[in-house]
Amino acid sequence: MTEEIIIAGFGGQGVLSMGKILAYSGIMQDQEVAWMPSYGPEMRGGTANVTVILSDMRISSPILQEFDTAIILNQQSMDKFEKMLKPGGVLIYDPNGITRPPQRTDISIYQVEAVEEATRLKNAKTFNMIVLGAFLKVKPIVKLENVTKGLEKSLPQRHHHLIPMNKDALTRGMELVKQIR
Amino acid sequence: MADYKLMKGNEAIAEAAIRCGCDAYFGYPITPQSEVLETLMARKPWDETGMIVLQAESEVAAINMVYGGAGCGKKVMTSSSSPGISLKQEGISYIAGAELPCLIVNVVRGGPGLGTIQPAQSDYFQSVKGGGHGDYRLIVLAPASVQEMYDFVNLGFELAFKYRNPALILSDGVIGQMMEKVQLGSYKPRLTNEEIVARYGSWATTGKTHDRPRNIITSLDLDPYRQEQFNLKLQKKYREIEEKEVRFEKIACDDAEYLLVAYGSASRICQKAVDLAREKGIKVGLLRPITLFPYPTKAIREMLGQVKGILAVEMSAGQMVEDVRLAVDGKVKVEHFGRMGGVIATPNEVVAALEEKIIKG
């Protein structure tokens, strides 16, 4: 199994940390992982994206031109990455702020209204975990217990009291995700 | 299951330095390697192992602090990215000229000049052919994964001390910024002055004792005949390094009719290109130099009876390809493919270049 994922949105949305938690979850189930971020000016308020690869084999290129899954959180990322999905790939997006929805018919498309849900929960920081939950519902490539272990590994001890909240957000994302086509 | 950490390449450099018993790090921030200094400052190794971490006033100051520390027989290092490494060249030449061990890390970005902050491999000539003045060589290691970033810190120091010669880790923005899982080694203690003398001999300025002459650390000798003898000694050392320290990896080479040669992050892209090409029925292998000096010349030469053509893939205008051509000596076709200025070639582009430049051409 090899899963090649792009996660893309605005800097500050938790794109990079979502990728990191996913990568740590892969390590917890003894997989090879790679996490390759955009860096530099993109980090400073512009768009941010990260490639995450989980595999049972040694990972070759961390630089990819096509992906199995695209998790898209703003319009710029939709414009850039929709066309980079493999035929039969999975696109998950939050419709918030999307003015030109995805057009392709050879991929599976899912929506998760994560911004709306995070606002309803009055906790913007749960946004990325709602999205991650949506992804794991569609593609259960890592076990939930390994995500919890991944959270324990990637969060410093002083933030461990936040893990139950993050797990709730994951569950909400799993409930909210809906297939468009 | 072994305990793995998820780390950036730059963080792995810092962690490895602390754990391998490094005495001091002197650096100055620059993208894309700033996490080395950041991680060291956050880890506060001065509390844990006594290691010194210092942000110098400039790259020039940092490399001269390394010169001083190395002269005392200490395990000292610095890191930077391309423009910063250019600033350090005078110091590196002096350190090589004084026959001192140290570790230098270059997380390469696109150039020339300030260039860009995106990854490149355009500092190959500077690293391998001598970026500073004089007939000297660095031992150059090219990691292709975060685990190798970690492992090569210790290896770099070992080789540097074995040959009393500066070692350089030639990385780039991809390997520096990427996170992968890393298995960490155990802590090695920092050496005392007595242990330094016992292990490496008495060349270091550890304080003069009555039973030996004064140790003088210098790269200056105004007598040309003595300077020539010293140069001959250096050259003998470099030939010994070429004899004993070559490292490389071969992937899918057994039945290969064509060969890719690539190091560091380009070799990762080529690994994928090998898979893609083989799906199309092209029998191609990959030879990945791990040491760039000494270069795996013999390993490439040994492939000549087998392969019909070689493509050197680098994120540069074509620098390492010259060493491939020297190894091949005109016996098979050698071409170069690369992107520049911080653009990273994709695996598909590599396959297309192989078909266009080697198979059809």
Boltz contact constraints between the chains, C-beta under 6 A:
constraints:
  - contact:
      token1: [A, 23]
      token2: [B, 6]
      max_distance: 6.0
  - contact:
      token1: [A, 24]
      token2: [B, 6]
      max_distance: 6.0
  - contact:
      token1: [A, 27]
      token2: [B, 4]
      max_distance: 6.0
  - contact:
      token1: [A, 27]
      token2: [B, 181]
      max_distance: 6.0
  - contact:
      token1: [A, 30]
      token2: [B, 1]
      max_distance: 6.0
  - contact:
      token1: [A, 33]
      token2: [B, 181]
      max_distance: 6.0
  - contact:
      token1: [A, 34]
      token2: [B, 180]
      max_distance: 6.0
  - contact:
      token1: [A, 35]
      token2: [B, 179]
      max_distance: 6.0
  - contact:
      token1: [A, 36]
      token2: [B, 178]
      max_distance: 6.0
  - contact:
      token1: [A, 39]
      token2: [B, 177]
      max_distance: 6.0
  - contact:
      token1: [A, 40]
      token2: [B, 117]
      max_distance: 6.0
  - contact:
      token1: [A, 60]
      token2: [B, 268]
      max_distance: 6.0
  - contact:
      token1: [A, 60]
      token2: [B, 271]
      max_distance: 6.0
  - contact:
      token1: [A, 60]
      token2: [B, 272]
      max_distance: 6.0
  - contact:
      token1: [A, 61]
      token2: [B, 268]
      max_distance: 6.0
  - contact:
      token1: [A, 61]
      token2: [B, 269]
      max_distance: 6.0
  - contact:
      token1: [A, 61]
      token2: [B, 272]
      max_distance: 6.0
  - contact:
      token1: [A, 61]
      token2: [B, 347]
      max_distance: 6.0
  - contact:
      token1: [A, 62]
      token2: [B, 178]
      max_distance: 6.0
  - contact:
      token1: [A, 63]
      token2: [B, 269]
      max_distance: 6.0
  - contact:
      token1: [A, 63]
      token2: [B, 344]
      max_distance: 6.0
  - contact:
      token1: [A, 65]
      token2: [B, 346]
      max_distance: 6.0
